[in-house]
C-alpha cells in the first residue's frame, strides 16, 4: 500500500445510482480546466448542458410573512435560503415556501443529517429548542447518524456537546493538535486529521469516543484536509496538497485497508468537500476558497468528473449541499460578494431518467443550505489495517 498522497491515479468506477443501476454506456472524460489534470476517468455518459432558465423558479418577493417553525423534512428534501434575516424552506418541488427560523441569522448554515435541526453560525435550532453558546472561532461538525451532538474543535481539544443543552460536554480529544474531524455515518467511528503527542501527522481512525485510535495514512510532504464520508458504500473523500498540486481522493475500505483513486488534480487550492449521500462517486468541492461556506471572491464550485454549465461556471460560487436525484445546490454571486447571491441547482444527469444542466431557483439570497433526511446509516466500518507510507 502507499501513502495517501502517493496513491496511483486510477479510473473512477461508476457506481450504482440511487434507486437503481446506472446506464451501461461510458465515455472517457477529462477535467477540462487549464488548472486540472487530464487523467481519463470512466464516467456515465452525460448529454450537453442545457441552457439555464432566464427567470428564477421562485420569486423572492412572494416568500411568505407568516410564523416561523421547523417542520418535518419534505420527501426528497428541499433547498433552504436566508433572505432578510429569515431562513425559508422552499419545498421539494419549490411550491411550498415557508419560514423555518427567523432573527439574528448568519450565512453559515448547515442542517443536521436527519434534517430536523439546523446550525446557523454558533446556534443550533430545532423544532422545540434553541441552543446558543458554541465557542466563537471553533470549528463545528455534526455527529452521526442523527446529529444529536455537535463536535467542537477548539485550539487543543475536541468535545461533543448535546445540541439541546441537556447533557454534559464529552471530551474526545486524542491528538495533540486536531485540524478536522469526520464522523462515520454509522456514528460509531470517526476520522481526524492532526498530529499526535509524538509529532506524527496524518489521517487517524478512532472510536467515536476518541479511543483505540490508529494512524491510517500519512505523507511527510503532504497536507491532508477536509475529510468527509459518503453515506453510501462507506467511501471517504479527502483533499491533499503536495508539491504545489492539490488532489481529491476517494478512499474506501478494501479488505480491511484504505485504498482509493485520485479523482481530481489541480493547481488551485481545494478548501471544501461535500459528498453526496445518494451517490457514492459524486463529490462537490470548491476552488480558491477559504474555510466556511460564505462567499470568497474568485472561488468556484466544482463537481468531480463534470463541468458546470455556463453561466454558472463563470460566477464566484460555492457548493452548499446535495439533494436526492443528484442535485447539487450552488450559491453563485454574479455581482461579487458584496451583493446577494443566486441559488442554482445542478444535476449531473447520470441516473436513468434524470436531466443534466442547471436551473436558477431564486435570487437575492444571503445564504443557503440543502435540507435532506439522509438514507439509513450503513453498518459500522470493518477496519483493521494501516496504510503503509512507504512506496510499494
C-alpha positions as CSV (number, residue, x, y, z in Angstrom):
1,X,0.0,0.0,0.0
2,X,1.1,3.6,-0.5
3,X,0.8,6.8,1.4
4,X,-2.4,8.7,0.7
5,X,-0.8,11.4,-1.4
6,X,1.1,8.8,-3.4
7,X,-1.9,6.7,-4.4
8,X,-1.8,5.9,-8.1
9,X,-4.4,7.8,-10.3
10,X,-6.9,5.2,-11.3
11,X,-10.1,5.2,-13.4
12,X,-13.2,6.1,-11.4
13,X,-15.6,3.3,-11.5
14,X,-19.2,4.4,-11.9
15,X,-21.3,3.1,-9.0
16,X,-25.0,2.4,-8.9
17,X,-27.3,5.4,-9.0
18,X,-29.8,6.0,-6.3
19,X,-32.7,3.6,-6.6
20,X,-31.2,1.6,-9.5
21,X,-28.3,0.8,-11.7
22,X,-26.7,3.5,-13.8
23,X,-26.6,3.4,-17.6
24,X,-24.2,0.9,-19.2
25,X,-22.6,3.4,-21.6
26,X,-19.5,5.1,-20.5
27,X,-17.2,7.7,-22.0
28,X,-13.6,8.8,-21.3
29,X,-13.9,12.2,-19.8
30,X,-11.4,14.8,-18.5
31,X,-11.3,17.8,-16.2
32,X,-11.1,20.4,-18.9
33,X,-10.0,23.3,-16.8
34,X,-6.4,24.5,-17.6
35,X,-5.6,24.1,-13.9
36,X,-6.8,20.5,-13.7
37,X,-5.2,17.3,-14.8
38,X,-6.5,15.5,-17.9
39,X,-6.4,12.0,-16.5
40,X,-9.1,10.0,-18.2
41,X,-11.8,8.5,-16.0
42,X,-14.7,6.2,-16.8
43,X,-17.9,8.0,-16.2
44,X,-21.5,7.5,-17.3
45,X,-22.4,9.5,-20.4
46,X,-23.9,12.9,-19.8
47,X,-25.5,14.9,-22.6
48,X,-24.6,18.5,-23.3
49,X,-25.7,21.0,-20.7
50,X,-29.0,22.7,-21.0
51,X,-29.5,26.5,-21.2
52,X,-30.3,27.8,-17.8
53,X,-33.7,29.5,-17.3
54,X,-33.6,33.2,-17.6
55,X,-36.1,33.8,-14.8
56,X,-35.8,32.2,-11.4
57,X,-38.3,29.4,-10.5
58,X,-39.1,31.1,-7.2
59,X,-40.0,34.8,-6.8
60,X,-38.2,36.2,-3.8
61,X,-40.9,38.9,-3.3
62,X,-43.5,36.2,-2.8
63,X,-41.9,34.5,0.2
64,X,-44.5,34.4,3.0
65,X,-44.5,36.6,6.1
66,X,-46.1,34.0,8.3
67,X,-44.8,32.5,11.6
68,X,-41.6,30.5,11.5
69,X,-41.2,26.9,12.7
70,X,-39.0,23.9,11.8
71,X,-41.3,21.3,10.4
72,X,-40.8,17.8,9.0
73,X,-38.5,17.3,6.1
74,X,-40.3,17.1,2.8
75,X,-39.8,13.8,0.9
76,X,-37.0,14.4,-1.5
77,X,-35.5,17.2,0.7
78,X,-35.6,20.9,-0.1
79,X,-33.4,24.0,-0.7
80,X,-33.4,26.4,2.2
81,X,-32.4,30.1,1.8
82,X,-31.6,33.0,4.0
83,X,-33.5,36.1,2.9
84,X,-34.0,39.3,5.1
85,X,-32.9,37.5,8.3
86,X,-35.3,34.6,7.8
87,X,-34.5,31.1,6.8
88,X,-37.1,29.7,4.3
89,X,-37.7,26.2,3.1
90,X,-38.8,26.1,-0.5
91,X,-40.3,22.6,-0.6
92,X,-39.2,19.6,-2.6
93,X,-40.9,20.9,-5.8
94,X,-40.4,24.6,-4.9
95,X,-44.1,25.2,-4.4
96,X,-44.3,25.3,-0.6
97,X,-42.1,28.1,0.7
98,X,-42.4,28.8,4.4
99,X,-40.4,30.3,7.1
100,X,-38.4,27.9,9.3
101,X,-36.2,30.2,11.5
102,X,-36.0,34.0,12.0
103,X,-33.9,36.6,13.7
104,X,-30.2,37.2,14.2
105,X,-29.2,34.8,11.5
106,X,-25.9,34.2,9.6
107,X,-24.9,32.9,6.2
108,X,-23.1,29.9,7.8
109,X,-25.9,27.3,7.6
110,X,-25.7,23.6,7.9
111,X,-28.6,21.1,8.5
112,X,-28.1,18.0,10.7
113,X,-28.1,14.6,9.0
114,X,-31.8,14.0,9.9
115,X,-32.9,17.4,8.6
116,X,-34.7,18.2,11.9
117,X,-32.2,20.7,13.3
118,X,-30.0,23.4,11.8
119,X,-26.8,25.0,12.8
120,X,-26.6,28.7,11.9
121,X,-23.2,30.1,12.9
122,X,-22.8,29.1,16.6
123,X,-26.5,28.5,17.4
124,X,-28.5,25.3,16.8
125,X,-32.2,25.4,16.2
126,X,-34.7,22.5,16.5
127,X,-38.4,22.2,16.4
128,X,-38.6,22.6,20.2
129,X,-35.3,24.0,21.3
130,X,-32.6,26.7,20.6
131,X,-29.1,26.2,21.9
132,X,-26.8,29.2,22.0
133,X,-23.2,29.4,23.1
134,X,-20.9,27.3,21.0
135,X,-17.5,29.0,21.1
136,X,-16.9,31.7,18.5
137,X,-14.0,30.7,16.3
138,X,-14.4,26.9,17.0
139,X,-14.9,24.5,14.1
140,X,-18.2,22.7,14.4
141,X,-19.2,19.4,12.9
142,X,-22.4,17.2,13.2
143,X,-22.2,13.8,14.8
144,X,-23.9,10.9,13.0
145,X,-26.3,9.3,12.3
146,X,-28.9,11.7,13.9
147,X,-27.0,14.8,14.7
148,X,-27.8,14.7,18.4
149,X,-24.5,16.3,19.2
150,X,-22.1,18.8,17.8
151,X,-18.3,18.1,17.7
152,X,-16.5,21.3,18.7
153,X,-12.9,21.6,17.6
154,X,-11.0,24.3,19.5
155,X,-7.3,25.1,19.8
156,X,-6.3,22.0,21.7
157,X,-9.5,20.0,22.5
158,X,-12.2,18.1,20.7
159,X,-15.5,17.8,22.5
160,X,-19.0,16.5,21.9
161,X,-21.9,18.8,23.0
162,X,-25.6,17.9,23.1
163,X,-27.4,20.2,20.7
164,X,-30.3,20.7,23.1
165,X,-28.1,21.5,26.1
166,X,-29.4,18.6,28.1
167,X,-26.2,16.7,28.7
168,X,-22.6,17.3,29.8
169,X,-19.8,18.0,27.5
170,X,-17.8,14.9,26.5
171,X,-14.1,15.3,25.8
172,X,-12.9,13.0,22.9
173,X,-9.5,14.6,22.3
174,X,-6.9,12.0,21.3
175,X,-4.4,14.1,19.3
176,X,-2.2,16.9,20.4
177,X,-3.5,19.1,17.5
178,X,-6.7,18.3,15.5
179,X,-7.3,20.0,12.2
180,X,-10.5,18.4,11.2
181,X,-12.9,15.6,12.1
182,X,-15.4,13.5,10.1
183,X,-17.9,11.2,11.7
184,X,-18.6,7.8,10.0
185,X,-22.3,7.8,9.1
186,X,-22.9,4.8,11.4
187,X,-21.9,7.1,14.3
188,X,-19.5,4.5,15.8
189,X,-16.2,5.8,14.5
190,X,-14.5,9.0,13.3
191,X,-11.6,10.1,11.2
192,X,-9.4,13.0,12.2
193,X,-6.5,14.9,10.6
194,X,-3.9,16.1,13.0
195,X,-0.7,15.5,15.0
196,X,-0.3,13.1,18.0
197,X,1.7,13.7,21.2
198,X,4.8,12.3,19.4
199,X,4.6,14.7,16.5
200,X,3.2,12.3,14.0
201,X,1.0,14.0,11.5
202,X,-1.6,12.2,9.4
203,X,-5.1,10.8,9.0
204,X,-6.3,8.9,12.1
205,X,-9.1,6.4,12.7
206,X,-10.7,6.1,16.1
207,X,-13.9,5.1,18.0
208,X,-16.5,7.9,18.4
209,X,-15.2,8.4,22.0
210,X,-11.7,9.0,20.8
211,X,-10.2,5.7,22.0
212,X,-8.5,2.9,20.1
213,X,-7.1,5.3,17.6
214,X,-4.6,4.4,14.9
215,X,-2.8,6.1,12.1
216,X,-4.2,5.2,8.7
217,X,-2.4,7.5,6.2
218,X,0.4,10.0,6.2
219,X,3.0,11.5,3.9
220,X,5.8,13.7,5.2
221,X,5.4,16.0,2.2
222,X,1.6,16.3,2.1
223,X,-1.1,18.2,3.9
224,X,-4.4,16.3,4.3
225,X,-7.7,18.2,4.8
226,X,-11.5,18.2,4.5
227,X,-12.3,14.5,5.3
228,X,-15.9,13.7,4.6
229,X,-17.7,10.4,4.5
230,X,-20.4,9.5,2.0
231,X,-23.4,7.7,3.4
232,X,-23.3,5.1,0.6
233,X,-20.8,2.2,0.5
234,X,-18.6,4.0,3.0
235,X,-16.2,5.9,0.8
236,X,-14.3,8.7,2.3
237,X,-13.2,11.8,0.4
238,X,-10.2,13.8,1.5
239,X,-8.2,16.7,-0.1
240,X,-4.4,16.8,-0.1
241,X,-1.7,19.3,-1.0
242,X,1.7,18.1,-2.1
243,X,4.5,19.7,-4.2
244,X,2.2,22.6,-5.3
245,X,-0.6,20.3,-6.5
246,X,-3.9,19.7,-4.9
247,X,-5.9,16.4,-5.1
248,X,-9.3,15.0,-4.1
249,X,-9.0,11.3,-3.2
250,X,-11.8,8.8,-3.0
251,X,-10.8,6.4,-0.2
252,X,-12.8,3.3,0.8
253,X,-12.3,0.2,2.9
254,X,-10.9,-2.7,0.8
255,X,-10.0,-5.9,2.5
256,X,-9.6,-4.1,5.8
257,X,-7.4,-1.3,4.4
258,X,-8.0,2.1,3.0
259,X,-7.5,2.4,-0.8
260,X,-8.6,4.9,-3.3
261,X,-8.1,6.7,-6.6
262,X,-7.3,10.4,-7.1
263,X,-10.5,11.9,-8.5
264,X,-9.2,15.5,-9.0
265,X,-5.8,17.0,-9.5
266,X,-5.4,20.8,-9.8
267,X,-3.1,23.7,-9.2
268,X,-5.9,25.5,-7.4
269,X,-6.4,25.3,-3.6
270,X,-9.3,23.0,-2.6
271,X,-10.9,24.1,0.7
272,X,-14.3,22.5,0.9
273,X,-15.6,19.0,0.1
274,X,-19.3,17.9,0.0
275,X,-20.1,14.2,-0.6
276,X,-23.5,13.2,-1.9
277,X,-25.5,11.0,0.4
278,X,-27.2,9.4,-2.6
279,X,-24.3,8.6,-5.0
280,X,-21.0,7.2,-3.7
281,X,-18.9,8.6,-6.5
282,X,-20.2,12.2,-6.5
283,X,-18.3,14.8,-4.6
284,X,-18.5,18.6,-4.9
285,X,-15.6,20.8,-3.9
286,X,-14.6,24.5,-4.0
287,X,-11.5,26.0,-5.6
288,X,-9.7,29.1,-4.3
289,X,-12.0,29.5,-1.3
290,X,-11.4,29.8,2.5
291,X,-12.8,27.9,5.5
292,X,-16.5,28.1,5.8
293,X,-19.3,28.2,3.2
294,X,-19.5,32.0,2.7
295,X,-18.6,34.0,-0.4
296,X,-15.0,34.3,-1.3
297,X,-14.2,36.5,-4.4
298,X,-12.9,34.3,-7.2
299,X,-13.9,31.0,-5.6
300,X,-15.8,28.5,-7.8
301,X,-17.9,25.4,-7.1
302,X,-16.9,22.2,-9.0
303,X,-18.1,18.6,-9.3
304,X,-15.8,15.6,-9.8
305,X,-15.8,14.5,-13.4
306,X,-18.4,17.0,-14.6
307,X,-18.3,20.6,-15.8
308,X,-20.8,23.1,-14.5
309,X,-22.6,24.8,-17.4
310,X,-22.4,28.5,-18.3
311,X,-23.2,31.0,-17.0
312,X,-22.9,29.2,-13.6
313,X,-19.3,28.1,-14.3
314,X,-18.1,31.7,-14.7
315,X,-19.5,33.1,-11.4
316,X,-17.9,33.3,-8.0
317,X,-19.7,30.4,-6.2
318,X,-19.7,27.8,-3.5
319,X,-21.5,24.4,-3.2
320,X,-24.0,24.4,-0.3
321,X,-25.2,20.8,-0.3
322,X,-26.7,17.8,-2.2
323,X,-30.3,16.8,-2.5
324,X,-31.5,13.5,-3.9
325,X,-31.7,12.8,-7.7
326,X,-28.1,14.0,-8.0
327,X,-29.0,17.7,-7.5
328,X,-26.2,19.9,-6.1
329,X,-27.2,23.3,-4.7
330,X,-24.7,26.0,-5.7
331,X,-24.8,29.6,-4.4
332,X,-23.5,32.0,-7.0
333,X,-22.5,35.6,-6.7
334,X,-22.6,37.1,-10.3
335,X,-22.1,40.6,-8.9
336,X,-19.5,39.8,-6.4
337,X,-19.5,39.0,-2.7
338,X,-20.8,42.4,-1.6
339,X,-24.2,41.6,-3.3
340,X,-26.8,39.0,-2.5
341,X,-26.4,35.7,-4.3
342,X,-28.4,33.5,-6.6
343,X,-29.2,29.9,-5.7
344,X,-29.0,27.3,-8.5
345,X,-29.4,23.6,-8.6
346,X,-27.2,21.5,-10.9
347,X,-28.0,17.9,-11.9
348,X,-25.2,15.6,-13.2
349,X,-27.7,13.5,-15.1
350,X,-26.0,10.2,-14.6
351,X,-29.0,8.2,-13.5
352,X,-31.7,6.9,-15.9
353,X,-34.4,9.5,-16.4
354,X,-32.5,12.3,-14.8
355,X,-31.6,15.5,-16.5
356,X,-28.3,17.3,-17.0
357,X,-27.9,21.0,-16.6
358,X,-28.5,23.9,-14.2
359,X,-31.6,25.9,-13.2
360,X,-31.8,29.2,-11.4
361,X,-34.0,28.7,-8.3
362,X,-34.1,32.1,-6.6
363,X,-32.3,35.4,-6.5
364,X,-31.4,37.8,-3.7
365,X,-30.2,35.2,-1.3
366,X,-27.8,35.9,1.7
367,X,-27.1,32.2,2.4
368,X,-28.4,28.7,1.6
369,X,-28.2,25.1,2.5
370,X,-29.6,21.7,1.5
371,X,-32.1,20.2,3.9
372,X,-32.4,16.4,3.5
373,X,-33.1,13.4,5.7
374,X,-30.1,11.2,4.6
375,X,-30.6,7.5,3.9
376,X,-30.4,4.9,6.6
377,X,-26.9,4.7,8.0
378,X,-24.6,1.8,6.9
379,X,-23.2,-0.7,9.4
380,X,-20.1,0.2,11.3
381,X,-16.8,0.0,9.3
382,X,-14.8,-3.2,9.5
383,X,-11.3,-1.7,9.6
384,X,-8.1,-3.4,10.8
385,X,-5.3,-2.2,8.5
386,X,-3.0,0.7,8.2
387,X,-1.8,2.4,5.0
388,X,2.0,1.8,4.7
389,X,3.5,5.2,3.8
390,X,6.5,3.6,2.0
391,X,6.2,3.3,-1.8
392,X,5.1,-0.1,-2.9
